[in-house]
Amino acid sequence: MKKIIAWLVVMTFCFGFAATANTQGDLGITVGVEFTVENTTEQNEGERQPILAPFVIFERPLLNRTLDVYAQLAYNAGFYFVKNDNLEDVHPHWLYINVILGYNLFLTADSTLTILLEKEFDKFMVHPRSSNSNNVYGLLIPGVRFDQELDFGNVYAQLDLPIAYLHNTRNTPTGVGLDFTLGWLSNFGLGLELTQRNIFRPRDGNSIYAGFDVTVSYELGPIFAALKVETPLRINEAGINIIPSVEYSFDAFTFYFELDIRRVGMRDYNIELSPTVGIELSPTVGLRFSF
């Protein structure tokens, strides 16, 4: 509880700093907090996992828009219990860290080639730390993206090579993926995106076809809504994930809601529902990434 209180105090100062920074110039800072309850449909109350996550984001183009920088830090406090090394019930706390760099090559006035590099640390455990695991999941994603402005909107293609080199479980082989994305952002608010994912495991020589992600979005004034459907190759084993979301922006604030619906189509498993609500404060104008 002391860690939660300390972090909320830090976030309060961040809110004040960001609001003050707006009068001094554009620093591209966004702060916010979100609350998620994972697996609300689980009958066993202990399996439902409420999580509070304050976060801060820095997002800004630099060097005359040649370099795009995105950095996010979130502190996740779980209001449920896990076992530590002494088999004691404790509340988990972990960090989420994500950094994206994009180097832009302006080929013409309407076309841009971007070299991407993303470094993600998911569930960097603060407490409890396990002696039998790495206490962190690490992902490195090099990629390349091409954007073309046309009369009917922006068309883009992106190729990513995600490399999972750190796993919570020790001695897990490195996983390498290949993701290919095609997308279109219209001039009237409609967005369409299709991503085809593959996973390779070089150690055993096998490749696993992972599936497709389809996202449809629409923006009308202060309202932005999206529907994402993740379809694996083996639906009976992994299930389809359906993720509707909506956000509403008012002045410097953005309120959002997301519902993660998992295990759709799986046999002998109940559908999992994980709702998330959040609020962001962005007194400075930043660059919205769609990576």
C-alpha positions, 0 to 999 in steps of 0.5 A: 500500500505504501508503494501505491500511495508514493506513486500516486503522490508522484503522479500528482506532481506529474499532473501539476508539472504537465499543466505548468509545462503547457504555458512554457512550450510543447513538451509532449507529456501525457499522464493518466491512470487506468483501472482494469479487472481481468477475467470478471467472468471467473467464478472463483473470486481469487481469479479476478484480478483488479489492477490500478495503473498510473502512467506517464507518456512522452510523445514528440517528433524531434529534429524537424520531424525526422525522429519520432520518439514515444516512451511510456512508463506505467506502474501496475498495482494488483489488488489480488494475491500471488505467492512469493518464494516463501509461499506467502500471499502478497499483492503484485507490483510491476512496471510496464516500459515501452520505448519506440523510435522512428527515423523518417525518410521523406521520399516525396512530399506525400510518401514517408519511409520510417525505420522503427525500433521498439523496446518493450518490458512487460511485467518488470516485477517489482514485488514479489521477485521470484528466484526461479524466473527472470522477473521480466518479459522483454521484447525487441521489435525492429521494423519498417513502415511506408506511408503514402498520402493519396486523395482518399486518405493515407495508405500504409504498410508495415513490417515488424520482426518481434524478438522475445529474448527475455521470458518470465520462465528461465531457459525458454527459447528465444521467439522470433515473429514476423508481422505484416500490416496493411492499413488505410486512414480515410479523410472522413474518419474511417480506419481499416487495418489488417495484420498477419502474424507469424511466430518462428522458433529457430531452436527446434526448426518449427514455424507456427502460423499465428493468425490475423488481426483486423481493426476497424475504427472511426473518429467523429469529432471528440469521439473515437471508436475501434473494434479489433478482432484477433483470430488465431489459426487454431480457434478451438485451442486459443479462441478468438479475441474481440476488443471493442473500445471507445474514447471521448476527448474534452479539452485536455482530457481523454476518457476511454473504455475498453472491453477485452473479450477472450476465448470466444469459440473455445471448447470447454472454456468460459468466455473471459471479460476484462473491462478497462476504464481510464483517463488521460491528461494531455495539456501538450499536443503530442504525435499520435502513433499507430504502430 
